[in-house]
Amino acid sequence: MNRLKNTYLLIALVVVTLFSGCGDDDLPSGGIDTPLTYDFTRNGQTTVAFSGQTQRIQMATELINAMVDFDNATAVSLLEMYRNETETGGDANPFALADLNASTKSIKSKVAASRDYFSANTAESSVIKTDFENWINEQINEVFPNENMLAAAGLAGQIADGNSVRYINAKGLELNQAVNKGLIGALMLDQIANNYLSTAVLDEGSNVTDNDNDVLADGQNYTTMEHKWDEAYGYLFAAASNTANPIASLANNDSFLGKYITRVEGDPDFTGIAGEIFSAIKLGRAAIVAKNYTARDLQADLIKTRLSEIVAIRAVYYMQQGKNGIDQSTPDYGAAFHDLSEGFGFLYSLRFTRDFETNQPYFTKSEVDGFISDLMGGTNGLWDVSPATLDAISDAIAAKFNFTVAQAGSTN
């Protein structure tokens, strides 16, 4: 199975670190025990908590479902789901889950909000946050009024996709898919790779000293470093029915990054990637308990690498599936536009990937903007895109990794 070009070096470093001994006599053979599940305790009580991540995933799930609720959704209610900033009156309680209406958390506050990428780049962060608001407003203002009209080039409306009905804007884009898949990068991946697994966050202030001496966060059963790592875990696996052992129960319970870990895992070209990610995040947490920060950081690098690969693989997959729908004597525009709308979100999410060797995204903002312009830049957007353009985008993405377009684009 092909992997990223730097994988072999990374795995070698992990092996050397774990089996040469870390100097802790309390651990078998000087190494780190990797637990079978994500289950960590202190004094018989769990030390794992990620309620904020659980709530934001629930909020995002309700938002994307409400974006096609033509009978009940309004711009005010959808934007409140995104912002969660109104305390009383109007649409202050837009969520079906009461806990979400009472929550002080929001989706918007954590979009493009990582320490490493956006703490000194607030201008771009603001633009990204506004992109999601613009897609929400466009859904209400352009797509909702045309719910019962047949879409055409330059005209929003509905379009058949097999037995399903999709709702697209005038350029063929499903805006609910842009929000859904865009949040995979702008919320989930950015918070995991560029925030909670960042040494700037893990080692902030007295975190290392406190973890070394088991100094717990105020009123909690965890150290701050343990909690930061758990928050990264939450953005991956909080939606699973069994969060301690999530892989088997994830596919049917998550609409975001966790779901696509299982989708990529299901492709024979990438079998094993889900286990690698789960093992790395368990081992990194165990390394924090063992006070072995070198091992912790190696696992963080592996997670960043694999999650970036997931986003890149799915971007290529949807470009290729969209091409298959268009490149026919009678194009299947409904199926193609659905795939390309998902692909649009994954292209957008490339901005938030992380190359651990450079500590930069695999693709610059300019490159990502170029992909999206190539995809949507014709007069009528997706109605105009050519198979050759979709191949060119796919080739450019795959060239940064050690997988082929054929591998990533195969049916799954």
C-alpha positions, 0 to 999 in steps of 0.5 A, spaced: 500 500 500 502 506 498 503 512 503 506 519 504 513 520 501 515 521 509 511 515 512 517 510 512 522 515 516 516 517 521 514 510 522 522 508 523 522 514 528 516 511 532 519 504 532 526 507 535 523 511 540 518 506 543 522 500 543 529 503 545 526 505 552 524 512 554 527 511 561 521 510 565 522 504 570 514 503 571 513 501 564 514 495 561 521 494 558 522 502 558 516 502 553 509 505 553 503 500 553 498 502 548 491 501 551 486 497 547 481 502 547 481 510 549 480 509 556 484 513 561 483 513 568 486 516 575 484 514 582 478 509 578 475 515 575 475 517 567 480 522 565 477 523 558 472 529 556 471 532 550 463 535 551 465 541 547 467 537 541 461 533 542 456 539 542 459 542 536 459 536 532 451 535 534 450 542 532 454 541 525 449 535 524 443 539 525 445 545 521 447 541 515 440 537 515 436 543 516 439 546 510 434 542 506 428 543 511 424 547 506 418 547 510 422 550 517 428 553 516 430 560 515 436 564 514 435 567 521 435 560 524 440 557 520 445 562 522 443 562 529 445 554 528 452 556 526 453 562 530 449 560 537 450 567 539 442 569 541 440 568 548 433 570 548 427 571 543 427 569 535 430 563 533 434 563 540 433 555 540 434 553 533 436 546 535 432 540 536 437 538 542 435 542 548 443 541 551 445 545 544 440 551 545 443 551 552 450 551 550 455 557 550 459 553 544 458 555 537 461 552 530 463 559 528 467 560 534 472 554 532 472 555 524 479 557 522 481 558 529 487 554 530 493 557 534 498 555 529 494 557 522 490 563 524 492 566 531 496 571 527 492 571 521 485 573 523 483 577 516 483 570 513 480 567 519 474 572 518 473 571 510 473 563 512 468 564 517 464 568 512 464 563 507 460 559 511 455 564 512 455 566 505 453 559 503 447 559 508 444 565 506 445 563 498 441 556 500 435 560 503 435 566 498 437 562 491 435 555 492 429 555 497 425 559 493 426 554 487 425 548 491 420 545 486 423 548 479 428 544 475 435 546 475 438 548 469 445 552 467 444 558 470 438 556 474 437 554 481 433 548 483 432 541 484 436 535 480 435 528 480 440 523 482 438 516 481 432 515 486 434 522 490 433 529 489 438 534 490 438 541 490 443 546 487 444 553 486 445 556 479 452 553 478 450 546 480 453 546 487 449 543 493 451 548 498 449 544 504 455 539 501 459 545 501 458 547 508 458 539 510 465 538 507 468 545 508 467 544 516 471 537 515 477 542 514 475 548 517 473 546 523 475 538 525 482 538 521 484 545 523 482 544 530 486 537 531 492 538 526 493 545 527 491 547 534 490 541 539 496 537 537 500 543 536 506 543 541 504 551 542 497 548 545 500 542 548 506 545 552 503 552 553 504 555 560 506 550 565 502 544 562 509 540 561 511 541 569 503 540 571 503 534 567 510 531 570 507 532 577 500 530 576 497 537 577 490 537 575 486 542 572 481 546 576 476 542 579 477 536 574 480 529 574 485 531 568 491 535 567 491 540 561 495 537 557 491 530 557 485 534 556 487 538 550 489 531 547 482 529 548 479 535 545 483 533 538 480 526 539 473 528 540 473 532 533 475 525 530 470 520 534 465 523 539 460 521 534 461 514 535 456 510 539 462 507 543 467 513 543 472 508 547 472 503 541 469 508 535 471 505 529 466 500 528 460 504 530 463 511 526 460 510 519 453 510 521 453 516 526 458 521 523 457 526 517 464 529 518 472 527 518 470 520 522 466 518 517 471 519 511 476 515 515 472 509 515 470 510 507 478 511 506 479 505 510 474 501 506 478 502 499 483 496 499 488 501 496 488 504 503 486 499 508 489 500 515 489 507 515 483 507 520 487 503 525 493 507 524 490 513 526 486 510 532 493 507 534 497 513 534 492 517 538 491 512 543 499 511 544 500 519 544 495 519 550 499 514 553 505 517 552 502 524 555 501 519 561 508 516 561 511 523 561 514 522 554 513 528 550 518 525 544 513 519 543 507 524 544 509 528 538 511 523 533 504 520 534 501 527 533 505 528 527 503 521 524 495 523 526 496 530 522 499 526 516 494 521 516 488 526 516 491 530 511 491 524 506 484 522 508 482 529 505 486 529 499 484 522 497 477 524 498 478 530 494 481 526 488 475 521 489 470 526 488 473 529 482 474 522 479 467 520 480 464 527 478 468 526 471 465 519 471 458 522 471 460 528 466 464 524 461 458 520 458 454 520 451 448 523 456 451 526 462 448 524 469 449 531 471 445 529 478 450 524 480 456 528 478 454 535 481 453 531 488 460 528 487 463 535 485 459 538 491 462 534 496 469 534 492 468 542 493 468 541 500 474 537 500 478 542 496 476 547 500 479 543 506 485 542 503 487 549 506 487 546 513 492 540 512 498 539 515 505 537 513 509 535 519 516 537 516 514 544 514 509 545 519 505 548 513 499 546 509 500 541 503 497 546 499 497 554 499 491 558 500 493 560 492 493 553 490 486 551 493 483 558 491 486 555 484 483 549 484 476 552 486 476 557 481 478 551 476 472 547 478 467 553 479 470 558 475 466 557 468 460 562 467 455 556 469 460 553 474 459 545 474 455 545 468 461 548 464 467 544 468 470 539 463 473 532 464 480 534 463 480 540 468 477 534 473 483 530 471 488 536 472 486 538 479 486 530 481 493 530 478 495 536 482 493 533 489 496 526 488 502 529 486 503 532 493 502 525 496 504 518 494 498 515 492 495 515 485 489 518 482 487 511 480 487 509 487 484 515 490 479 515 485 476 508 485 469 506 487 468 506 494 
